[in-house]
Amino acid sequence: MKTTLLAGLEPIRKNDYYGSPELKQELHKALFPSSMEELTLDLSSVTGAFYGLMLKNIGNKIGFDKIDEISKSVFYDLGKTKTKQCSEKMEILPIDTRAFFIVLTSAIFNASPEYSIKVINYTPEKTIFELNGVDRYLRILNQLEISEHITFPTLIPFMNGIKDELNISSELVYKCEIKEGTNEVKCTYEFTLI
């Protein structure tokens, strides 16, 4: 699988120069992901670490009372950005409750592999879905011992970014359960047009 993955990434790795074939082979053997799953999980861990370390450094410099506001702002802007990206990729992005699921799914596909998705209702007027699995943001916040400063789930501002970008009039009701002593969550999101 590693050989296939290397070949698939050749177009963006073609300009790498290692100085010797031996060094290239040694680094690829030791460090290159052995599967698509490993690559995706590694990218997810790096993304989560960047988020958590950024907030911890901000907290150390200007105060931990400021990091929740920054986290919310980043997720809100990310929701708007992912909505724009989805609009460019899809021929027609519905401007109703289904958009919340579609945009979030696009983010999960390329950035949050630890979540599984369960659709409960999917209509223009009402969309309900569950996310189950390890939340990488909660994981890093717990590892860095700063989770008590952040409002959870962090995806609520993301959803508000989608709502504002598409100008959807909807109500969000959610329930989030965190399995005690873990980073595993079960969150149910319900969007209804108003």
N, C-alpha and C positions, 0 to 999 in steps of 0.2 A: 504494500500500500504506500510505503514511503516513496518508492520510485515513481508511482503514479502521481502522488501529491507534488513531488519535485517537478515532474514534467508539466503538471497543470499550472504551476506557478512560474514556469520558465519565462513567460512573456514579461513578468515584472522583476525577475531575478537575473535576466540575461546580461545586465551590465555589471554584475558583481565580479570582482577580481581579487583572488586570494593570494596571488604570488606564486603558489605552487599547487598542483593537483592533489598532492598529499594533504595539505592543510585543508583544502576544500572538502576532500573526502572525510577527513577526520572530524571536521565541524559538522558536516551533514550527518554523519553517523551518530555523533554524540548528542547533537542539539536539535536537529530538524525534527518536527513532529512526525510521528510514525503513522498517524491517521488523521482523517478529517475531524473526527471527534476530539482528538488531542489538540489539534490546531484551534478549534473553536473554543474549547474549554480554557486553553491557555490565553486566548484573546479576551475571553470573558473575565478571567482572573486579573489580567492587566488593566482592563477597563475599570473593574471594581476597585482595584488598588489605587489607580490614578484618582478616582473620585474621593476615596477615603483619605488618602495621603494629602490631597489638596485641602480638604476640609480640616484635617488635623493641623496642617501648617498654618492655615488661616486662623484657626482657633488659637494656636500658640502665639501668633503675632498680634491679632486684634481682638481676641476674646471668643470663647466658645459660645457666648450668647448670640454671636453673629452668624454662626455656620448654618443654622436651620434656614434662615432667610436666603442665604446663598444657595444652599441645596435646592430649595423650592424654585428659585429663579432659574437655575441651570436646567432643572427638569422641565420647567414650563417652556423655556426656549427650545429645549430638545424636542418637546412635543410639537412645537410649531415647525421646527426644521424637518422632523420625520414626516409630518403631514405634507410639506412641500415636496419632499422626495417621493412620497407615495403618489402624489398628484401627477408627478412627472412620469412615473413608471406605469401607472394604470391608465387605461384609456378613459374610464369614467370612475372616479372615486365618489361613491354616494355621499351626499350631504345630508346625512341622517344618522341615526344611532349606530348603524353598521360601520361607519367610518372609524369609530373608537376601536373596534375590534380589528379592523383591517390595518390601521396605522400601528397599533401596538404589536400585532402579529409581525409586521415588517421589521420592527425593532427586535422582537424575540428571535426571528429567523437568523438575523446576522449578529446578534449581540447578547442574547440571554438564553443560551441553550439549556440551562438547568431547569427552566420552566416547562411544564406541560400545559397544554391548552385544552379546555373543555367548553364547548359552546352549549349553552342551555336554551337560549332563544336568540333568533337572528332575523329580525324584521326591521323595516325602516322606523317603526314607531318605538320598538323596544328591543334592546340587545342585552343579553345577560351571558356572561362567561366567567369561568374560573381559571385562575392560575395556581398551579401547584408545583412545589419544588423548592430548591434552594434559592434564596434571594441573595445575589452576589453583593448587593449594597449593604444589606443587613449583616452579611458575613464579615465584610471588611470593617464596618462600623463597630461590630462586636470585638473583632481582633484588635482594633486600635483603641478600644475602650472609650468610644465617643458616641455610642448609639443613643444614650440618654439625651443628647442635645438635638436629635433629629426627629422630626415628625414622620411617623411611619403609617401607611405605606408611602414610599417616596414617589409612587406612580401617580398620585392624585394631581400634582401640578402638571405632570406630563399630559394627563387627560384634559386638564383645563387649557393647555396649549393647543391641543387638537380642536377643542370646542371653539376657542377664540379664532384660530386660523381659518376655520371653515364657517364661523358664525352660525353654529348650531345651537338652537334653543333646547336644552335638555337638562334633565335633573340626574344627578349621580347619587346612587345609594350603594354603599359598599360595606363589606364585612371582611375583616382580615384576622385570621388566627395564626399565631406563631407557636409552633411546637416547642414546648418548654425545653430550654437547654440546647436548642439547635438553631440553625438558620433556615429551617424549613417552614414554609408558609403555605397557607391556603387562603387565597383572596377571591372573593366573589364581587364582581362589578356589575351593576345594573344601571343601564342608561335608558331613560324614557324621554321622548319628545314632550315639550311643554308648550 
